[in-house]
């Protein structure tokens, strides 16, 4: 279950469907990712074809990333069986 968001626009999209805080062309992909993340109980549950799940390194150790489009990613951490600090970012 998603417990918290780091990105306020992504939280509004997840909770209310508002596209005002995200790239509108990413809406369907984000809906798929967030829906899957909400029912996931471990990072490996996000290891689906096309999502390119990978663990980040260095200062971001413990953070996982899935691909949205281009340089855009959804990043998150799992604490127990819940996702936290879910973010939507262009970190490349």
N, C-alpha and C positions, 0 to 999 in steps of 0.2 A: 504494500500500500504506500502511496505517496504521502509522506507526513509534512514535508515543507518544501518551499520553493525559494531559490535565491533570486530568480528573475521574476519581477512583479508582473510583467506583461504575459509571461507564460502561465503564471498562476491565474490571472484573469481569464485567459483562453481556456484553461482546464476547467475552471469553476463556472464560468458564465458563457463561454463561446466567443468572447470578444477578441477580435483580431487586431485591435488597435495597438497592442504592444509587441506584435510579432510581424515578421515578413509574411504578408498575405499569401504569397505563393507557396509558403511552407505549411499552411494550415492543415491540409489533409495528411501530410507526412507526420506532423506533430501530433495530430489526433491519434494516429496509429501508434506512435511511439509512447505517448502518455497513457493510452489505454492499456497497452501491454505492460508498461512500467507499473501501473497502478495495481495490477494483479500479480506481478512478479514477487517472489519471495527471496530471490538471490540474483546477483548480477548475471549469472549464467543463463537465467531465464530470458535475458535480452539478446542472447546469441542466436539471432535469426538471420536468415539470408538477406543480404542487402543492408543490414544495420551496421555492420563493421564494428561490432563491440570490441573495445580494447581498454586495458587498464592504463592510466596515465602514470608517468614516472616522476622522479625527482621530488620537488616541493608539492606536487599534486598526487603523490602516492596515496592510494586508497580511493581515488576518484576514477569512475568509469565513464566512458564516452561512447555514444552511438552517433552515426552519421545522419544528418538531415539532408543537406544539399551543399555542393561546393565546399566552402570552408566552415559552414555552420554545423554545430554539434549540439546535442543535448548531453549534459554531463550530470552525474549524480553520485552519491555515496549510499552504500547500504549499511544500516545500523541494525543489527539483528536481521529481521525479515522485512524491514521497511526501507523505502528510498527516502533520502533526505537531501536538502540543498540542491534540488533539481534546477539546473541552469540551462539557458539557451544562449549560446555564444559562438562567436567567430574567433577562435583562439589560435589560428595559424597565421 
